[in-house]
Amino acid sequence: MMNRIVALACLIGGALPLQAAPEETLLPSHTPAGYIARLLINEIPFPGERGYVSEEDSKATLRALLLVLDARLNSIPPGYTREEVADTLSTNILDVITAGGTRGQMDGFYRDASGRPAMAPRVTARIARLQRIANQGEPDRFARLLAYAQSLAVAYLSGEKPKPDLFASISHIPPKPVTGRAFAWMTDQEYYHPGGNFIRIPNRLRGRLGGNRFYTLEKRKSPAAQPVTPDTPLVTIPK
């Protein structure tokens, strides 16, 4: 995860048009940028859904989600292993998304029997519904959120991370020192927790975004003394 993901520009198809029509907003799901965008979209609330606050809140959530993936690829904290944090040794972002199968790290995102990235039918159906709504009338919040998610994915694979990283500088969440950055998210319900050494980021540090709760990691004192646990570090819960 210390290596930069190779940008698959030939699959991305270049930058999106500034005035793209809603039906053209999302790249095909078989492309890396299209697949990543669909993960981001599936994890945020749209107008009328539980957890929706505002367009800007949902956009901030999209940025934070992508930065979790990036942290699992490129910012493994001292004392932790790549496999422990990301549930995979791979430095490919698609492997991080699909690790663990259909009920793995990112619920509903997995590789099929041929090894190709796939999505659960409920995910495909929801995104199709959002696109239908976005295609009705003039571009509105639905179309803007879809386009924003896609633009973030395209930019990321071109080497541009979302800014700002709201959680990068966090060093202490009483009573524990933490690593900074977010490494997990879950639907924000008290009975959901990723377990292990994940530390809940409180509201005062903007740890709740788009109906999701973000988690950083407890800072480890002795890198050599920490075993790898079999716990799956991140399971997103269907909204």
N, C-alpha and C positions, 0 to 999 in steps of 0.2 A: 504493500500500500504506500510505500515511500516513493514509488515511481509514478510518474504522470501517465494517466491513461492515454493511449495513442488515439488521437482524433481520427475518426473514420469519416473523413470529409467526403469520400466518394459515395458513402451511404447517406450522408446527411442532405446532400443536394443543395448546399449553399444557404445563404441567409434567407429568411422569410421576407416576402414583400411587405413594405410598410403598410400598404392598403389591402392586405390579403382578405378575401372574402371568407366568411366564417367556415364554409365547408372545406376550404383549403388551409385552415389554420394548423391542423395537426398533420405531421408527417406520418407516413405509413407505420403501423405498429411493428413491422419487421425491421425497421431501421433503429439503430441505437438511440438516436434523438427522439424518435417517435415513441419508443418503448419507455424511456425515462420520463418523458412528458406525461404519459398515461399513468405512471406510478404517482407522480406528483399530484396530478388532477384527482386521482382516486382518494387521496389522503386529505383533501381540503373540503370544507363546506362551501356550497354555492348558495345564492339567495333562496330563502325558503327552507333550507335544510338545517337540521340541528347543529348548533355550534357556530352558525354564521353570525358575524358581527358587522363586518363591513368589507368592501372590496379591498381596501388597503390591508386589513388584517389577514385576509386570505392570501394576498400577494406576499406579505411578510412570512406567512406560513410556508408558501412555496419555496422561498429563499432558504428558510431554516431547514426544511426537509432535505433539500439538495446539499446543504452544508453538512448534514449528518452523514450522508453518503460519502462526501468528500473526506470528512474526518476519519471515517472507517477505512478509507483508502490511503490517505496521506498523512495522518496525524495520530498514529497509534502512540499513546502515552508511554513514558518509561515505566517498566514494570509489568506491562501487558504485552501479550502476543497478538499478532494479526488474527490468528484463528480464534482466539478468545474473544476479541472485540467484534470481528466481522463474520465469524462462523465459516470462514474460508481462508485459504492461503493465497487465493488469487488476487491479483491487482487489477482485475477487470471489473468495472462498475456493474456490468450486467450479472457477473457472478455474485457480487455482494447482494444485489437485489433478489436473485433467485435462489440463494443458498437455503438449504433446508427443505426444498420442495414446496408443494402446494400450501402447506401450513407452516412454512418456515419463517424466515425473518420478515418478509413482506407478504402478508397474507394475500393469496390470490395471484401472486407473481412467481413463476416457476419455469423450469425447462421441461419441454415435452419429451416423449420417448425418443425423438430424433435429436434431442439436445438443443432445440431452438427455444428462445424465450417465448413464453406463452402467458395467457391471462385466464383467470376463471371466468366462466360465462357471466356471472353477476357483475364483474368489473367491466367487461365488454358492453353489457347492456346499459349500465349506468352512464358510461362515457358516450355511448351512442345517443342516449336520451339528452344529455347535456349539449351535444352537438346539434340535435334537432331544435332544442330551445334557442340555441345561439343563432341558428339559421332563420329564425322568424323575425321579420322586420329588420330595422336598422341595427347594426352592431351595438350591443349593450354590455352589461356587466358579465354575462355568461361568455360572450365572444371575447371580451377583453381578458378574462381570466384564463380561458383556453389558450389564447395567443401568448399571454405572458408566460405560462408554463412551458409552452413550446420554445419560446425565445430563450428562456433560462437554460433549457436542455441543450439547445444548439450552441449557445455561448459557452457553456461548461465544456462541451466536447472540443471546443476550439481553444480551450485554455483559460477561459475567463470565469472565475468564481463569482457567485452572488455577493453583493455587499449591501449593508454591513453584516458582519458576523456578530450577532447580538450576544453570543455566549463565550466568545473567544477569551476574554480577559477575566472571566470569573475564576477566583482562586480560593474562595472559602464560602461554604454554605453551612452555617452552624449546625452541629459542632465539628464538622469535618473539613479538612483541606481538600480541594478538588482540582482536577486537571485543567478545567476550562474546556470550551467547545461542548457541543451537544453530540452525543453518540447514540442516542435512542429517542424514540417518541412512542407514545401510546395514546389511545383515546383517554381523555382526562376524566377518569373516574377513580375514586379513592381505592377501590379494590383491584385496580390494575397496576402492576409494577413489573418491570422487566427482570427484577431480581438481581442477584450478584452484587457487584459494587457500584451499581448505578445509583446516582443521587438525584432526587427530584429537584428541578430548578423552580424556585417559587415564583409567585405572581409578581413580586416586587422586582424581579429580574427578568420579567416578561417570559416566564417559563410556560405560560399557557398561550397558545396561538391557534386559531382556527379549530377550537374544540379539542386540540391535542395538548398533551403534556410532554415537555422535552426534558431529557435527563443527561447530565454529565457523569463523570466517573470520579470515584474517590481516588485521591492521590495516594500512590503506594510508596512506602518508605524504602523497601528493599526489593529491587527488581528480581534478584536471584531466588527469593524465597516464596514466590507466588506461583502456585500450580495452576494449570489450565483446568477449568471446570467444564463439565458436559452441558451446562445450561445453555439453551439458546438465548442469545443476548437481546433479541428484539423480536417481538411478535406484535404486529399491528392488529387491532381489533376492528372488525367491520363496523361501520357507523350505522 
